[in-house]
Each structure stands twice: as C-alpha cells, then as structure tokens.
Amino acid sequence: MSIKHQIDANVQQLCAWYGDGQDGSAPSADQWRHILERPANESITLINFFKYRPIAAYPPDSPQRRERIAGRDAFQLYASVSIPTMERVGGKFLLVGPFEGMFLGEAEDWDLIAIGTYPNLESFMGLYTDPDYRAASQHRTAACERQKVIVCSG
C-alpha cells in the first residue's frame, strides 16, 4: 500500500473514531492529514485551549447525562485517562494550568491551557489509537463548550 493510501486509510479510521470535526470537538480529515503527512521523526507540540460547559453535554442515552455533571468534572474524567496514556506512549505535558487572561492580542476567554509534546509521530498516534483514550474522549467532547488546538514543531 502506498504512503498516500495508508494516510487516507488512517484519516478515515480516525474520523470514524472521533467524528468528522464539523462540530469542533475533533480534528477534521484535513487536519488529521496535516498531522499524518509530517515527517515521522519530527517532534509535535500541541497548545490546547479549553472552555468548559456549565453542564457536560453527553448524548441522551449516556448515564452521565442523567447525572448532570459539570463540564469541569467531565473533563477530569477525560484527564484521568488521557494524562497517564499520553505519558505511557512517550508524550509529556510542558504546562497544564488555568487560563488567567491575555497579555497581548485580542481578548479571549478560556478555562484551561495544556501544552503537550510528543517526540515523534508514532508517539502522538499511540495516544489517539489507544482504546482507553478513545473511550475517554467522550468526556472531553461532553465537557468542552469549545476548544482550540495549535500544532507546533518542536
């Protein structure tokens, strides 16, 4: 299978697992492709911005929907799996902390900033292909009113 076909197959699988990105809760196919086309041995750093919902928005058939948990609490359910999984696959957090405001630029309103780095594409993909991480991602989706993730080299 050619590299292009392998990338296309991986993008299709990732979109099947996480969604097509149309609602802003997951990367779009083009965004996945951008990551997968990077040099495999280049490090990847992601700067994550999260804004929590007052009440997590779980699907109607979810047990958590009936519990009406706060977005912040739903995000903690996600973090309890994502942080150790990220570390297990070789990634690490450079910073996780509350958003305190803007120093320069247009005003924005976020709750949490997380900067994570991965040594290479294999480590990065190890997180997103992990079954426990995939299962926990529902909590991130339910927790976040909006999110923004910036990709950087290094």
Beta strands, then each sheet from edge to edge (+ up, - down):
strand 1: 44-52
strand 2: 92-98
strand 3: 112-118
strand 4: 144-153
sheet 1: 2+ 3- 1+ 4-
end
